Structure formats: structure tokens, C-alpha cells
Amino acid sequence: MCGDVNPEKIPRAVSSVRQAPRQKLDSQDHAAASRTARQEATWALFVAGFSSVAVLLAMTVGAVYPGHGFPASAGQSRSGDNEPWPWVRSDAINYRNIVLRGYDRPGEHKISNAVFFPGYPFMVWVVSSGTFLQIEWSMLAVSLGCFLAGMALLPDYLVHYSWMDQRQRRLWILLFCLCPSSLFFRAGYSESMFLFAYVAFLLAVRSRPGRRWVHAGYWAAWASATRAVGLALPAVLGLHLLRNRAWRSYGVPAVLLCLGLSGLGLLAVCTYQQLVLGDALAFWHERAAWHLRPGNASWSEQITSLLLGNPVWNSRWYRDADPGRALIDSDCWFCRYHWLNWVSLMLVPLCLIVSLQKKLVCFEEWLLGLFLWAIPYFSHTYWNYGFSFARYSLFVFPVYAVGAWYISRLPQWAVWGFLGALLILLMFFSYGFGAGCAIF
């Protein structure tokens, strides 16, 4: 009969009517969130692009007009000619040589470039072979491309910070792009490629469940094939899986597959160096030759050297090479004392403590920051002054989280003054880098 009503259909009908406006509201919220995400990504790319143009301009001016205190030989003596490429200095020359002629075989009186991981030079070779660009232009293309890609992912990652508003997220990005040592993201170095893998790894770890473990393992492998400090990512991934007891939700085979995938980067490096150099651990065996720390110096002497800004130059090749002599004899104040490395050495552990106390970052990010700080610390590279502890601090994200937390509480004029000072300092260091001074 037409007058009969099925009581079982009443709740479904009512719920469908009630869900209609809710679904419409959810779709509107999703569209608004997508629009905001696009705006944030566009703004991050604008800041990264503008700062990159400024850095490259300063490098070019430094290469064309090297000033007093910026010895032109410091970044060029190992290349054997007058470098016309302002972004190819110091270690970038080694990356270029790997692309051109491969790894140098370790010798008794020869510094081998086997300490540099092959991920970045391999990508440069791929770009150069596919586009027919010169090696130097391909190095810049890979560096800028990876840097912009990492910055495009960064806003999606910063959304996971529940305590951040839009202003604090933008402060975070500004601090990151204007950090003085961030000039290496625009040079022929592997920093930008590592950054892209690093951000993608953290984003995969903090995203929704599903295939994120596989994605995290993939990016951990990429990072560990790019830089030696990238080996911290598979370690943190393993601790993350253990902490969350992932085998209960996804099974032991899936967890083992993820960990195996994360180790492929190191496996590829070892396999390649075994085939080319006959030593799977050549990057590890040759590291001592690149250290400037005197082997017979006590810890007290090293600490005194660091605190007083009076480096102990003990490595034979560095004392006798033109770059080393140029730095030792230079009257440029930041070359002589490497104060940025010293500030980074003290600032990073302080920010790690504050970020843990205030719970500004997740456990995995904090642990990664600790590892990325501790690896160069305990390998003694921070005593060398020729190596860059400031460059390692680029990837310790708790530093920027603490910076955004406190700087956002300053008056607007103080914030813009601080950011302006950072920009000037970044340009100053970029000019020195282009002039050939190994300031880091």
C-alpha cells in the first residue's frame, strides 16, 4: 500500500538528508585547504627563487671582482685553471671531476675524491647527457631544481606543526632561505639534492598510513646515496618503525621490505666503489685524509683551539696547498676564525634542547636533528675549520622551529631588521664564495 512506511528506511533517509549539507561543507573546506596549500607553495617558491637570484648575483660579482680578504686562489688552485663558474668552488670541483673522469684511486700521497657519494654527480651526468648542457650548467640546474622542489614540499610538511600559524610558517621558510650557509643550495654541491630527499622522507613519515613506509624507505635510500650523513635516515626510520610497532599493522614482511629499501642507497654506493675502486668502503677509509684534526692533539687542545678561534693546521696537504695557505694567511676575519661554524656548533644543541622541552617538533625529526649534529661532531670534522659544521646545521629543522617560535614574538620592525641582516650576511658570504674563498 502506498500509505505504508518502512521504519527501517527512516533513519537512512534522515541521515542522507543531514549528510548532504555536511558533504558540501567538507568539499568547500577541502577546496579552501587546497587553495591555501597552493598559495603557501607559491610563496615558498617565490622566496626561494628570489633569494637564489640574489645569491647567484653576489657569487658572480665576487668571481668577477674579488676583493681584499677573498683570495682568488682559495677555491681554484685544485682545478688548475681560472674558474669562470662562480658556483663551482672547493668541493664542487671534486663533484665536477667525478662527473668528468670518475673517482680517483686512493694512493699513498694522493687525496682521493672517493669520500664524495655518487648520487649528486650521477644526477648531474644524467642531466648533462639528456640536455647536452655543459657539466657546470648541469650542476647548477640539478642544485636549483632540487632546492625548488624541496621548497615546494616544505609548506605541506610545515602544516603538521600544530602550533604554527601562517606567519610562523613563513618565518620558518624565510629563516631557511636566508641562512648564510644556505648559499650551498645554489652552488655545485649535493646539499640541495639531500634537502629534497630529506623533506620528502619527513613528509612520508608524518603522512597518513598506507604506503608511506615504502615512500620513506625510498627517500632514505636516495638521501644515503647522496651524502654520508644521509645514513642517519635509515637508522631513524628503523627506530620509527620499532617505536610505532609497525609490524602489528602491516606485518613483518612489509617492515623488512621497507628497511631493506632504505638500505639500497648505501648498498649502491658500496657496490659502485667496489667495482670502480676495488674497495666497497673507500668513502670510509679515505675520510681520514680529508680531516684536518691533528691526530696527536688532546681533547683539551682541540677545545681550546675551537673556543679561541685559533685552528690547529696539521694536515700536510692543507698546510702545503694554496687553498690552505690562502686561508691561513688571509686577513679576512670570518675566514680566519670561522665564527659561523662555532655559532652553529653551540646553537644546534641548544635548539635541540628547547625544541624537545617545548615539544615543537616530532620525535623522528628531533632524532634526525640530533644525528645530523652528532655525526660531524663525533667524527671530529667540526674541529677542522675547513669543513663546514654550519652546512650540516642546514638540515637540523628544530633550529628553524625554535627560531620561528621566538622570532614571531618580536615586534614587526625587529623581525624585518633581523631578516634584512640575514640577507646582507648571505650576500656577503656568497660574494666571498664566488671570489674563491673557502669560507666554510
Helices and strands as residue ranges (DSSP letters): H 9-64, H 91-101, G 113-115, H 119-131, H 135-158, H 166-178, G 180-186, H 191-206, H 212-224, G 228-231, H 232-243, H 246-250, H 252-262, H 264-277, H 282-285, H 287-290, H 299-308, H 316-320, H 322-329, H 333-337, H 339-358, H 363-378, G 381-383, H 389-392, G 393-395, H 397-407, H 412-434
